[in-house]
Amino acid sequence: MEEMRASRTSFEVLGVELEVEPMRFVDTLGELDGVAQAVDARFVAGREHLEVAAGLAFTAEERGRRVANDPAMEVLLYAAGTRQIDRAIERLGLRRSTRSAGVVLRDVPAQDIADSCCKINGEVLELSEDNLGFVVDAFEIGELELETVGLDRLPLLVRERVVLSDLER
C-alpha cells in the first residue's frame, strides 16, 4: 500500500478481495469520510492504471476542471477513459459477479475498509491471462491494435487512453 501524490493530493491504490456482496461494499465505501472509489479489478490493466487515473482526477479537481460533481466519480471517469458516467460505470463498475476490486482512497485509512468487508491483496490489480479479455473488451482494443502494440504493452495502451481522455476535457 504505497501512498501516491498527485500535485498536492495524497491517495492510496489498493487491490482487495471482497468478503461481502459488491453492492454492500459500495455502500460501505459511501459511508466513509473522504474519497473512496472502487472498480472491478477484472477491468484494471495494472496498479499504474489506477494511479494515473486518480492522479489526473485529483489534479483536475485542484484546477477546477472536474467533469463530475463528486471526486470519486471523477476517478471512475478517468479510470474508464471517458467523460460519460454511464459508460464509465459500464466499463469498470462493480457487478454482482465482482469478487475483487481496485480501490482509490483519499483521506480514508485502508484499514477502515479492510476491517469490515474485504481483504487487501494487491495481486488482483495485476494484468493476467484471466482478465486480459475483460480489459481488451472494456477499452475496445482491436486485434490489429493489440498485435501492433503487443500484449506486454497493453497496460501502457490503457494508460494512454486514460491520459488522452484528459485532453478531451
C-alpha angles and dihedrals in degrees: 000000000000117000113231131204126216108185102305096342125096120204142160131228116207137180113216139183109221118236093183135046112290095245091051088053090052090050090051091052090049091057093057125097112240128028122315124168126175128196130185105268092217088073097047118105096206135308091286089062090065094037092056092044094049092045091053093044094052092044090052088051092051090050094047092246101119118140095198125057091225121064092215090056089048088057090052092049092053094043090053092045094234142100093218115095094203091051092047091052091047091051102042110004122122116265133193087262093054112120100164134032144191110230130197114201130188119179090354121108111232090228090064091070098032093057094057114030119000149034118238111239118158092192091077088072094058118107109242141159087269095064102024093099092048092054094045091050096044094052094039094236110174127218094251092049091049092047091049096048098033130226093271090062097046092104089054090050091052092048088050090056089050092051093044090054086063090059091055092061 
